[in-house]
Each structure stands twice: as structure tokens, then as C-alpha cells.
């Protein structure tokens, strides 16, 4: 690797890491209203840095929620244009007492950097910015045209950026997108994610009496929304993990035999996954499918919370007037959020117990996607990764959802290169989130070499 940009990145790596720590100290939790100023502060931090390294036309783009950050450099005549995407918002930190160090005071331990947002996605955004800096500082130019678009609402559905992309602004015209919000399949194994599950996130509200009631006086006559919501949830899936919504599986496009064979060749230890990553007594899910199939290529339905009623210390014999459940479904290629939600809503309304009123609301959604691997940008990424990591690149899918990837395809016609450098045990969305320090360093080199290869 004789790239001057790689040499610059290696020389300046300690500074890059210290700068990342400053970004991680900003508690940009997008879902909590009290952190709205922090989200703007994180956006302004990125604006300042993009301007400093030589990106042009850098600005804040206002949305109904947290702001977007845009910038470009468009002086590579005859070369393709990449749209670089990432997000600066982070998840809440609870349960706070499980963190070994404060979530917004970055700490280095055991070769990792611990902080909320370390890998999801501030650390990976900072890799993108530092790759651009290294290229501009060492060459006074970029090997291809670049547009940058960072958002602050990915963790709460990304409505602002979705609306903006759907409007097809001229300043998003590009040939492909670069998304760094995924992970390596295993430590030291260069990985490209070529498939994502979509999702629908819903809220199910069940209402009974007009007000909370005393269970001694009214129990046995008044409907109990918690009982009703439990009965509904129990009928959404059977004991084998099969979703019972009629027609839910009808449109699924299964993985090809070649893709399944490639998955079987991956270094996957189911028992290690169960113990080290999941930490449960046993794994569950649809029979007849491997763990990778169940997490990458099969739809799911999960309950995330049932707030309401009395949950304090001691006893309070109340029949609550209403109960709410947060329910999501992960979707796979062939499925659409619109149809899946309509099927779910119709089924819930049909199975609802008597005596209660039901309201099924869609909170946010995203399309599943599958990226063809035979385009020139995936090939450039494969070459760059294999060069930096010294191993053949593997192709995987992810069980998670990145709705913007579907938006880039649907509205802008852009294939996405999903090149991320997290690890399966990085505790994203959980206490003690981390980013492997070596992955941070090699990730910057990989992005530099990818941009150089894509601009050939």
C-alpha cells in the first residue's frame, strides 16, 4: 500500500482518535427531546470539520427533526460521484448502571474504545471524514467526486432524510452510495454487507374502560386492556416462531442455493453465538432454518415494550384504562412495508377480544434490500478490503435495517456499498458499546483505498 493518503492516515492516527473522542462526548440522543441541542451541536461539529479538511458547499439542511449535514467536492472531471452517508445520532444509554465507564466519556480498554456511538455510527462516520481528509491533504484532490450527507435521526426512523431524498434534490445526484454502518462477520475478516432486512415499527393501543378502575369493585366485569393485549400478542406467533398473520410469508424471495452455500462456508460457531453474543440458555426460532437464515433471510415479529398500568413498588389494584405494546416486524426481500402493515393491522383487529377498542399505528418503516455484487463499485470495494486486510472479502447479509439504503435505490437509483467495520460483540444499542481500535485504523485505510479504486 504505497498510497500517500494511507501514509498520512497512519501518521495522523493519534489525532484522528482524539478528535473522535471529542465527537463522542456530545450526547446526541435523537429520541430524547432534552438532547435536541446536543444533536445540533454534533451536526455543527461535523460541519466545522468538513469545512476544515477542504470539503466545499458545507451546510446544515433543516428538517422537521434534527438537521442534515451536506457537503461536496466535485472537481474530478470524468470520474464517478459517490454519496457518502452516515448518522451522528445515538441511542439512549439506559440501563446506565451497567456501563463500566460513563457512556459519553470515551474510555480505552482491552484494545477497544468504549462510548455510546463509538461504532454506531460516530466512529464509522469519523472514518469516512478522515479518509477524505487524508486524500485531500496528501493529494490536494480526490480521486472521484464526493457528496456527503449525514443525518441525525437514523435511530428514530430517519423521517427527515427520507423526505429529503424522496424530493430528489439535484445535490444528491451520484453514481453510488457509500454506507459505513455495518460490521465485519468476524474479527479480521473483510466483509461487505449486500442485503438488509426492512422493517415496520408499530404501536398497538388497547382501550377498555373510560378510566382506571378498582379491581375489587370492577374486576370480573370491566375489560382489562393488559389481558387483551397479552391475548393478542400470544396469537401473533406460534411456539415454533412461525408468524401467524395470514399471507405474511407469501412474497418472500428466498436466498439462492449459491448464497446459502457461501453462508455455510463462513466461520460461524452457533454455540459461541449463543453464549457470547446472545447469552441465553438456548436459541429459538423457525425450525428448518439455520441461525444465519433466521437472522438474515427470514421475517420476524418482536415485542419491545408494554408500558402502562402500575409498575411502582408495592401494590395498587388497578385495572388500567388502556395498554400499549411496541411491536416490530423485520421484512426480507420480496416483502413491502405497506402490505406487511396492512396484513398485521387486519389480523390484529380480527383477533382482538371483545369489550376493547384497538388502534394499530405505524411509527416508521423501511424496505428490505439486496445489492447485486457484480457492479464495479462492489468489485472495487472487494479489492480494497482484501488488500488492506490480507484476506478474501466475504459477502453477508444483515438482520438489521438501514432504511436509507432502500431510499437511495428507490428514489435516486443508487446502488449502495455497505462497508462497515464493527464487530458482532460491539454492544450496539446496549451498555458498554465499543469500537475495536484496530478496526478503526484499518477501516480508514480501507475507505481510502476503496475511494482510490472506485475513482480509477
TIKOL-930360 format. One line per field, with one value per residue (C-alpha): residue number from 1; residue in three letters; x, y, z. Coordinates in steps of 0.2 Angstrom, whole numbers, plus 5000, padded with zeros to 4 digits. Layout:
seq: [NUM|...]
type: [ALA|...]
c1: [X|...]
c2: [Y|...]
c3: [Z|...]
end
This chain:
seq: [1|2|3|4|5|6|7|8|9|10|11|12|13|14|15|16|17|18|19|20|21|22|23|24|25|26|27|28|29|30|31|32|33|34|35|36|37|38|39|40|41|42|43|44|45|46|47|48|49|50|51|52|53|54|55|56|57|58|59|60|61|62|63|64|65|66|67|68|69|70|71|72|73|74|75|76|77|78|79|80|81|82|83|84|85|86|87|88|89|90|91|92|93|94|95|96|97|98|99|100|101|102|103|104|105|106|107|108|109|110|111|112|113|114|115|116|117|118|119|120|121|122|123|124|125|126|127|128|129|130|131|132|133|134|135|136|137|138|139|140|141|142|143|144|145|146|147|148|149|150|151|152|153|154|155|156|157|158|159|160|161|162|163|164|165|166|167|168|169|170|171|172|173|174|175|176|177|178|179|180|181|182|183|184|185|186|187|188|189|190|191|192|193|194|195|196|197|198|199|200|201|202|203|204|205|206|207|208|209|210|211|212|213|214|215|216|217|218|219|220|221|222|223|224|225|226|227|228|229|230|231|232|233|234|235|236|237|238|239|240|241|242|243|244|245|246|247|248|249|250|251|252|253|254|255|256|257|258|259|260|261|262|263|264|265|266|267|268|269|270|271|272|273|274|275|276|277|278|279|280|281|282|283|284|285|286|287|288|289|290|291|292|293|294|295|296|297|298|299|300|301|302|303|304|305|306|307|308|309|310|311|312|313|314|315|316|317|318|319|320|321|322|323|324|325|326|327|328|329|330|331|332|333|334|335|336|337|338|339|340|341|342|343|344|345|346|347|348|349|350|351|352|353|354|355|356|357|358|359|360|361|362|363|364|365|366|367|368|369|370|371|372|373|374|375|376|377|378|379|380|381|382|383|384|385|386|387|388|389|390|391|392|393|394|395|396|397|398|399|400|401|402|403|404|405|406|407|408|409|410|411|412|413|414|415|416|417|418|419|420|421|422|423|424|425|426|427|428|429|430|431|432|433|434|435|436|437|438|439|440|441|442|443|444|445|446|447|448|449|450|451|452|453|454|455|456]
type: [UNK|UNK|UNK|UNK|UNK|UNK|UNK|UNK|UNK|UNK|UNK|UNK|UNK|UNK|UNK|UNK|UNK|UNK|UNK|UNK|UNK|UNK|UNK|UNK|UNK|UNK|UNK|UNK|UNK|UNK|UNK|UNK|UNK|UNK|UNK|UNK|UNK|UNK|UNK|UNK|UNK|UNK|UNK|UNK|UNK|UNK|UNK|UNK|UNK|UNK|UNK|UNK|UNK|UNK|UNK|UNK|UNK|UNK|UNK|UNK|UNK|UNK|UNK|UNK|UNK|UNK|UNK|UNK|UNK|UNK|UNK|UNK|UNK|UNK|UNK|UNK|UNK|UNK|UNK|UNK|UNK|UNK|UNK|UNK|UNK|UNK|UNK|UNK|UNK|UNK|UNK|UNK|UNK|UNK|UNK|UNK|UNK|UNK|UNK|UNK|UNK|UNK|UNK|UNK|UNK|UNK|UNK|UNK|UNK|UNK|UNK|UNK|UNK|UNK|UNK|UNK|UNK|UNK|UNK|UNK|UNK|UNK|UNK|UNK|UNK|UNK|UNK|UNK|UNK|UNK|UNK|UNK|UNK|UNK|UNK|UNK|UNK|UNK|UNK|UNK|UNK|UNK|UNK|UNK|UNK|UNK|UNK|UNK|UNK|UNK|UNK|UNK|UNK|UNK|UNK|UNK|UNK|UNK|UNK|UNK|UNK|UNK|UNK|UNK|UNK|UNK|UNK|UNK|UNK|UNK|UNK|UNK|UNK|UNK|UNK|UNK|UNK|UNK|UNK|UNK|UNK|UNK|UNK|UNK|UNK|UNK|UNK|UNK|UNK|UNK|UNK|UNK|UNK|UNK|UNK|UNK|UNK|UNK|UNK|UNK|UNK|UNK|UNK|UNK|UNK|UNK|UNK|UNK|UNK|UNK|UNK|UNK|UNK|UNK|UNK|UNK|UNK|UNK|UNK|UNK|UNK|UNK|UNK|UNK|UNK|UNK|UNK|UNK|UNK|UNK|UNK|UNK|UNK|UNK|UNK|UNK|UNK|UNK|UNK|UNK|UNK|UNK|UNK|UNK|UNK|UNK|UNK|UNK|UNK|UNK|UNK|UNK|UNK|UNK|UNK|UNK|UNK|UNK|UNK|UNK|UNK|UNK|UNK|UNK|UNK|UNK|UNK|UNK|UNK|UNK|UNK|UNK|UNK|UNK|UNK|UNK|UNK|UNK|UNK|UNK|UNK|UNK|UNK|UNK|UNK|UNK|UNK|UNK|UNK|UNK|UNK|UNK|UNK|UNK|UNK|UNK|UNK|UNK|UNK|UNK|UNK|UNK|UNK|UNK|UNK|UNK|UNK|UNK|UNK|UNK|UNK|UNK|UNK|UNK|UNK|UNK|UNK|UNK|UNK|UNK|UNK|UNK|UNK|UNK|UNK|UNK|UNK|UNK|UNK|UNK|UNK|UNK|UNK|UNK|UNK|UNK|UNK|UNK|UNK|UNK|UNK|UNK|UNK|UNK|UNK|UNK|UNK|UNK|UNK|UNK|UNK|UNK|UNK|UNK|UNK|UNK|UNK|UNK|UNK|UNK|UNK|UNK|UNK|UNK|UNK|UNK|UNK|UNK|UNK|UNK|UNK|UNK|UNK|UNK|UNK|UNK|UNK|UNK|UNK|UNK|UNK|UNK|UNK|UNK|UNK|UNK|UNK|UNK|UNK|UNK|UNK|UNK|UNK|UNK|UNK|UNK|UNK|UNK|UNK|UNK|UNK|UNK|UNK|UNK|UNK|UNK|UNK|UNK|UNK|UNK|UNK|UNK|UNK|UNK|UNK|UNK|UNK|UNK|UNK|UNK|UNK|UNK|UNK|UNK|UNK|UNK|UNK|UNK|UNK|UNK|UNK|UNK|UNK|UNK|UNK|UNK|UNK|UNK|UNK|UNK|UNK|UNK|UNK|UNK|UNK|UNK|UNK|UNK|UNK|UNK|UNK|UNK|UNK|UNK|UNK|UNK]
c1: [5000|5010|4996|5002|4984|4987|5003|4995|4982|4995|5005|4990|4980|4983|4975|4961|4957|4957|4945|4933|4933|4928|4913|4908|4907|4892|4876|4867|4852|4839|4824|4825|4819|4831|4845|4839|4853|4866|4860|4863|4880|4885|4879|4889|4904|4904|4901|4916|4927|4921|4925|4942|4948|4943|4925|4915|4897|4896|4880|4866|4850|4835|4821|4806|4818|4836|4847|4856|4874|4879|4895|4903|4919|4915|4932|4936|4931|4925|4925|4910|4902|4900|4886|4894|4881|4882|4872|4878|4863|4864|4853|4849|4861|4849|4852|4865|4871|4878|4891|4908|4913|4902|4894|4899|4917|4926|4937|4951|4951|4957|4961|4943|4936|4920|4907|4889|4890|4908|4903|4885|4889|4900|4916|4912|4907|4923|4932|4924|4928|4946|4948|4943|4955|4969|4966|4964|4979|4991|4985|4976|4962|4950|4951|4932|4918|4911|4895|4892|4876|4875|4859|4853|4838|4843|4840|4822|4817|4825|4810|4819|4832|4819|4808|4823|4829|4812|4812|4826|4837|4850|4863|4861|4865|4878|4883|4883|4882|4895|4887|4898|4885|4888|4900|4913|4907|4921|4937|4950|4938|4935|4916|4904|4885|4875|4857|4847|4830|4817|4805|4789|4788|4771|4762|4746|4735|4720|4707|4694|4685|4685|4696|4707|4696|4697|4700|4690|4674|4675|4686|4676|4665|4677|4688|4707|4717|4733|4725|4718|4735|4743|4730|4733|4752|4751|4741|4754|4767|4766|4778|4790|4792|4781|4771|4753|4747|4738|4749|4764|4776|4768|4780|4797|4811|4822|4841|4849|4857|4874|4871|4866|4882|4893|4885|4888|4907|4908|4917|4901|4900|4882|4887|4899|4885|4873|4884|4895|4883|4865|4869|4853|4850|4845|4842|4824|4816|4808|4813|4821|4832|4850|4854|4860|4845|4834|4843|4847|4833|4818|4805|4802|4790|4796|4788|4799|4789|4772|4771|4756|4747|4755|4774|4779|4785|4771|4754|4740|4725|4720|4713|4721|4710|4722|4738|4751|4763|4778|4779|4790|4792|4808|4805|4815|4817|4800|4790|4785|4781|4764|4757|4765|4757|4740|4741|4746|4733|4719|4724|4725|4708|4701|4708|4705|4695|4678|4675|4690|4694|4710|4721|4736|4748|4763|4778|4791|4796|4810|4811|4822|4836|4848|4863|4869|4888|4893|4894|4911|4909|4907|4922|4932|4927|4932|4949|4952|4947|4957|4972|4971|4966|4976|4961|4947|4932|4916|4898|4885|4868|4862|4847|4846|4838|4846|4830|4840|4848|4831|4828|4844|4839|4821|4822|4840|4843|4859|4867|4875|4892|4889|4907|4907|4920|4910|4910|4896|4900|4901|4886|4877|4861|4867|4878|4897|4896|4913|4924|4939|4954|4962|4946|4945|4963|4961|4944|4951|4964|4951|4940|4955|4959|4941|4939|4955|4950|4932|4940|4951]
c2: [5000|5015|5027|5044|5045|5029|5036|5052|5042|5031|5047|5056|5042|5048|5064|5056|5046|5061|5070|5055|5056|5074|5069|5055|5067|5075|5066|5067|5055|5059|5051|5062|5080|5087|5082|5091|5105|5091|5084|5101|5103|5086|5092|5108|5098|5089|5105|5113|5098|5095|5114|5112|5097|5106|5099|5113|5119|5113|5117|5112|5107|5109|5096|5094|5085|5085|5093|5085|5089|5091|5095|5091|5091|5090|5093|5075|5078|5062|5052|5044|5053|5044|5049|5046|5043|5041|5046|5056|5052|5039|5028|5031|5025|5015|5005|5017|5007|4993|5004|5001|5019|5034|5032|5050|5049|5038|5026|5014|4996|4980|4987|4995|5012|5012|5025|5027|5029|5023|5011|5015|5027|5041|5030|5025|5042|5049|5035|5042|5060|5055|5046|5061|5072|5060|5060|5079|5083|5071|5074|5091|5082|5067|5053|5054|5067|5066|5071|5069|5068|5064|5063|5064|5054|5036|5029|5036|5031|5044|5053|5069|5062|5050|5066|5075|5060|5057|5075|5070|5086|5090|5090|5071|5066|5052|5035|5025|5027|5023|5017|5013|5007|4988|4976|4963|4945|4940|4949|4952|4946|4959|4959|4968|4968|4965|4963|4971|4966|4980|4984|4991|4998|4999|5004|4994|5003|4993|5003|4996|5007|5026|5027|5017|5006|4997|4978|4973|4983|4981|4965|4952|4964|4978|4973|4973|4980|4971|4954|4959|4964|4948|4938|4947|4945|4927|4924|4933|4919|4900|4891|4887|4905|4905|4921|4918|4933|4927|4929|4936|4924|4924|4936|4931|4929|4915|4916|4906|4890|4898|4911|4898|4888|4903|4906|4888|4891|4906|4904|4903|4894|4893|4889|4903|4914|4908|4910|4925|4936|4931|4924|4913|4895|4891|4899|4899|4902|4894|4876|4870|4886|4889|4904|4914|4911|4915|4932|4937|4930|4926|4939|4941|4949|4955|4965|4978|4986|4986|5002|5007|5002|5002|4997|5005|4997|4989|4985|4995|4985|4995|4989|5002|5010|5007|4997|5000|4987|4992|4978|4977|4966|4963|4961|4951|4954|4952|4960|4978|4988|4994|4976|4969|4983|4981|4962|4964|4978|4967|4952|4961|4969|4952|4943|4957|4951|4958|4973|4983|4995|4993|5006|5000|5013|5013|5023|5021|5008|5004|4992|4977|4977|4965|4973|4965|4960|4961|4980|4989|4998|4982|4975|4990|4988|4969|4973|4987|4977|4961|4972|4980|4965|4952|4940|4937|4948|4939|4944|4943|4950|4959|4956|4974|4988|5004|5012|5025|5011|5007|5026|5028|5014|5018|5037|5040|5024|5022|5005|5006|4999|4994|4994|4994|4989|4985|4968|4957|4959|4978|4980|4992|4999|4991|4996|4996|4999|4998|5000|4990|5002|4992|4991|5010|5011|4998|5005|5022|5014|5003|5018|5027|5013|5010|5028|5027|5011|5017|5033|5023]
c3: [5000|4994|4994|5001|5009|5018|5025|5030|5039|5048|5054|5060|5068|5086|5081|5072|5088|5099|5088|5088|5107|5106|5095|5106|5121|5113|5120|5103|5108|5095|5103|5119|5117|5130|5119|5104|5107|5108|5091|5083|5092|5084|5067|5069|5074|5058|5048|5055|5052|5034|5030|5038|5028|5011|5008|4999|5000|5018|5026|5038|5030|5041|5043|5054|5066|5068|5054|5040|5036|5017|5008|4992|4981|4963|4953|4947|4929|4920|4937|4946|4960|4977|4990|5007|5021|5040|5055|5071|5082|5095|5106|5124|5137|5149|5159|5164|5179|5168|5160|5166|5161|5158|5141|5135|5142|5130|5138|5130|5137|5130|5113|5112|5113|5124|5122|5116|5097|5096|5082|5079|5070|5075|5074|5057|5051|5058|5047|5032|5036|5040|5024|5014|5024|5021|5002|5001|5012|5003|4985|4986|4977|4977|4965|4962|4965|4983|4991|5009|5018|5037|5047|5065|5065|5060|5077|5077|5060|5048|5043|5039|5027|5019|5015|5008|4997|4991|4984|4973|4975|4962|4975|4978|4960|4961|4954|4970|4989|5002|5019|5034|5047|5046|5053|5049|5050|5062|5068|5055|5041|5027|5024|5013|5018|5002|5010|5024|5031|5031|5045|5051|5069|5076|5091|5097|5109|5118|5127|5139|5152|5151|5167|5178|5189|5206|5203|5218|5213|5194|5192|5183|5173|5166|5152|5156|5142|5148|5147|5130|5123|5130|5121|5105|5106|5110|5094|5083|5083|5087|5099|5084|5080|5065|5062|5061|5051|5035|5019|5028|5020|5003|4994|5001|4989|4997|4996|4981|4983|4979|4993|5006|5001|5004|5021|5026|5022|5034|5051|5062|5078|5084|5102|5103|5096|5109|5124|5119|5109|5114|5132|5133|5138|5120|5104|5097|5080|5065|5064|5047|5045|5051|5063|5048|5038|5053|5056|5038|5027|5037|5043|5062|5074|5091|5106|5113|5127|5136|5145|5156|5172|5189|5190|5206|5222|5232|5226|5218|5212|5197|5180|5168|5156|5141|5137|5124|5115|5104|5091|5076|5061|5051|5032|5019|5000|4991|5006|5007|5022|5016|5013|5029|5040|5031|5034|5053|5056|5048|5058|5075|5073|5068|5084|5096|5111|5114|5125|5120|5106|5096|5087|5077|5072|5060|5068|5055|5041|5029|5014|5013|5000|4991|4982|4966|4968|4950|4949|4948|4965|4974|4965|4969|4987|4987|4980|4993|5008|5003|5000|5017|5027|5018|5016|5003|5006|5011|5007|5020|5024|5040|5050|5054|5044|5036|5028|5019|5008|5001|4999|4989|4977|4975|4974|4967|4958|4968|4972|4990|4995|5013|5020|5039|5052|5068|5076|5082|5100|5099|5110|5099|5107|5123|5138|5135|5117|5109|5093|5091|5089|5076|5066|5067|5060|5046|5042|5037|5026|5018|5014|5007|4996|4991|4985|4976|4967|4963|4955|4943]
end
